[in-house]
Amino acid sequence: MPVPEDIAATLLAERLPLTAFFASVTRDFHLAEDVFQEMCVKAVARADSFETTAHLMNWARLTGKNRAIDILRALNGRYVGLSDEMLALLAEEWPEKSRAEAMQEALGQCITQITPNNREMLRLRYFERRNCSDVAAIMGRKIETVYQALARLHKTLGDCIRARLQTESAS
C-alpha cells in the first residue's frame, strides 16, 4: 500500500474514529484535529514504509497518541490526561479492522461472484477510469446497455457487501 494517494484515502476514511481516539487523549476536539492533520502529513511522507492497511492504522494511532501527549506537555508543562494503562487499554480495544477495510474486503469477495464480462466492465470503467461511451465501444455494446449493466452491478455489489458485513458483524 505504498501509494501516497491510498494512504491519504485510507486515513480520510478513518478520520472520525482516529480523531475521536486523539480527542480521548487531548480532551480537546480542535487539538485532536490538529494532531490528525500532522499525523496525515507524516504518513503520506513515509508511505512506502507501510505494508498493510492494518500496519498504517496501528502506526497512525500510536503516532497520533504520542504527538497529542507531546503537544499537551508543551502547552501545560506536563501531561494530565488518561493514564498510560488506560491509553493502552483503549488501543487494545480499538477495532483491528476499520469499516473501510471491511467494506473493501467484502467488495473484493463480491466481485469474484460476478461474471467475467461484468468484471471486465468494472475494470474498464473504474480501474482504467474510462467513461461509459469508451466502455461501450471497447465491449461492443450500446451505451444505454452499459449504463443499465453498471446500475445493476452497483445494486448487486451493494447488496452483497451489506450482506457480508452483516454476516461478519453477527459472528
C-alpha positions as CSV (number, residue, x, y, z in Angstrom):
1,M,0.0,0.0,0.0
2,P,2.9,2.4,-0.7
3,V,1.0,4.9,-2.9
4,P,0.5,8.2,-1.1
5,E,-3.0,8.7,-2.5
6,D,-4.0,5.3,-1.0
7,I,-2.6,6.4,2.4
8,A,-4.5,9.7,2.3
9,A,-7.7,8.0,1.2
10,T,-7.5,5.4,4.0
11,L,-6.7,8.0,6.7
12,L,-9.5,10.3,5.5
13,A,-12.0,7.3,5.5
14,E,-10.9,6.7,9.2
15,R,-10.8,10.4,10.1
16,L,-13.6,10.4,12.7
17,P,-12.5,7.3,14.6
18,L,-8.9,8.5,14.6
19,T,-9.9,12.0,15.7
20,A,-12.1,10.5,18.4
21,F,-9.2,8.5,19.7
22,F,-6.9,11.5,19.7
23,A,-9.6,13.5,21.4
24,S,-9.7,10.9,24.2
25,V,-6.1,11.8,24.8
26,T,-6.3,15.6,24.4
27,R,-9.8,16.2,25.7
28,D,-10.0,18.9,23.0
29,F,-11.5,18.2,19.6
30,H,-9.8,21.0,17.9
31,L,-6.4,19.9,19.2
32,A,-7.3,16.3,18.1
33,E,-8.0,17.6,14.6
34,D,-4.5,19.3,14.6
35,V,-2.9,16.0,15.6
36,F,-4.8,14.2,12.9
37,Q,-3.6,16.6,10.2
38,E,0.0,16.4,11.4
39,M,-0.2,12.6,11.5
40,C,-1.6,12.5,7.9
41,V,1.3,14.6,6.6
42,K,3.8,12.3,8.3
43,A,2.0,9.2,7.0
44,V,2.0,10.4,3.4
45,A,5.7,11.4,3.6
46,R,6.6,7.8,4.7
47,A,4.0,6.0,2.5
48,D,6.5,3.4,1.3
49,S,7.1,2.1,4.9
50,F,3.5,0.7,5.3
51,E,3.0,-2.9,4.4
52,T,-0.8,-3.2,5.0
53,T,-3.7,-1.0,6.0
54,A,-3.6,-2.5,9.5
55,H,0.0,-1.5,9.8
56,L,-0.9,2.0,8.7
57,M,-3.8,2.3,11.2
58,N,-1.7,1.0,14.1
59,W,1.1,3.4,13.2
60,A,-1.5,6.3,12.9
61,R,-3.0,5.6,16.4
62,L,0.4,5.3,18.1
63,T,1.9,8.3,16.3
64,G,-1.1,10.5,16.9
65,K,-1.3,9.5,20.6
66,N,2.3,10.3,21.1
67,R,2.0,13.6,19.3
68,A,-1.1,14.6,21.3
69,I,0.8,13.9,24.5
70,D,3.8,15.9,23.3
71,I,1.6,18.9,22.4
72,L,-0.2,18.7,25.8
73,R,3.2,18.6,27.6
74,A,4.4,21.6,25.6
75,L,1.2,23.6,26.5
76,N,0.9,22.6,30.1
77,G,4.4,21.5,31.1
78,R,3.1,18.0,31.9
79,Y,0.5,15.5,30.6
80,V,-2.5,15.2,32.9
81,G,-4.8,13.2,30.5
82,L,-5.6,9.5,30.6
83,S,-3.1,7.2,32.3
84,D,-0.7,5.0,30.2
85,E,-2.7,2.0,31.3
86,M,-6.0,3.5,30.1
87,L,-4.5,4.5,26.8
88,A,-3.1,1.0,26.3
89,L,-6.5,-0.4,27.1
90,L,-8.1,1.9,24.6
91,A,-5.5,0.9,22.0
92,E,-6.2,-2.8,22.7
93,E,-9.9,-2.5,22.4
94,W,-9.8,-0.4,19.2
95,P,-11.1,-2.4,16.3
96,E,-8.3,-4.0,14.3
97,K,-10.2,-3.8,11.1
98,S,-11.6,-0.5,10.1
99,R,-15.1,-0.3,8.5
100,A,-13.5,0.9,5.2
101,E,-11.1,-2.1,5.2
102,A,-14.0,-4.5,6.0
103,M,-16.0,-3.0,3.1
104,Q,-13.1,-3.2,0.8
105,E,-12.6,-6.9,1.6
106,A,-16.3,-7.6,1.1
107,L,-16.2,-5.8,-2.2
108,G,-13.3,-8.0,-3.3
109,Q,-15.2,-11.1,-2.4
110,C,-18.4,-9.9,-4.1
111,I,-16.5,-9.1,-7.3
112,T,-15.4,-12.7,-7.6
113,Q,-19.1,-13.7,-7.7
114,I,-20.0,-11.7,-10.8
115,T,-19.4,-12.8,-14.4
116,P,-16.1,-12.3,-16.1
117,N,-17.8,-10.0,-18.6
118,N,-19.1,-7.8,-15.7
119,R,-15.7,-7.8,-14.1
120,E,-14.2,-6.6,-17.3
121,M,-16.8,-3.8,-17.5
122,L,-16.0,-2.7,-13.9
123,R,-12.2,-2.9,-14.7
124,L,-12.6,-0.6,-17.7
125,R,-14.9,1.8,-16.0
126,Y,-13.3,2.2,-12.6
127,F,-9.8,0.9,-12.7
128,E,-8.9,2.3,-16.1
129,R,-11.2,5.3,-15.4
130,R,-12.8,5.2,-18.8
131,N,-16.1,6.9,-19.5
132,C,-19.2,4.8,-20.3
133,S,-19.0,5.6,-24.0
134,D,-15.4,4.2,-24.2
135,V,-16.5,1.1,-22.2
136,A,-19.4,0.6,-24.7
137,A,-17.1,1.0,-27.7
138,I,-14.5,-1.4,-26.3
139,M,-17.1,-4.0,-25.3
140,G,-19.1,-3.6,-28.5
141,R,-22.3,-2.6,-26.7
142,K,-24.7,0.3,-26.8
143,I,-24.0,3.0,-24.2
144,E,-27.5,2.5,-22.7
145,T,-26.7,-1.2,-22.2
146,V,-23.5,-0.2,-20.3
147,Y,-25.4,2.3,-18.1
148,Q,-28.0,-0.3,-17.3
149,A,-25.4,-3.0,-16.6
150,L,-23.4,-0.7,-14.3
151,A,-26.6,0.3,-12.4
152,R,-27.4,-3.4,-11.9
153,L,-23.9,-4.1,-10.9
154,H,-23.9,-1.3,-8.3
155,K,-27.1,-2.7,-6.8
156,T,-25.8,-6.3,-6.8
157,L,-22.5,-5.4,-5.3
158,G,-24.1,-3.1,-2.7
159,D,-26.5,-5.8,-1.6
160,C,-23.6,-8.4,-1.5
161,I,-21.4,-6.0,0.6
162,R,-24.2,-5.2,3.0
163,A,-25.0,-9.0,3.4
164,R,-21.3,-9.9,4.0
165,L,-20.8,-7.0,6.6
166,Q,-24.0,-8.1,8.4
167,T,-22.8,-11.7,8.5
168,E,-19.4,-10.7,9.7
169,S,-20.8,-8.4,12.5
170,A,-23.1,-11.2,13.6
171,S,-20.3,-13.7,14.0
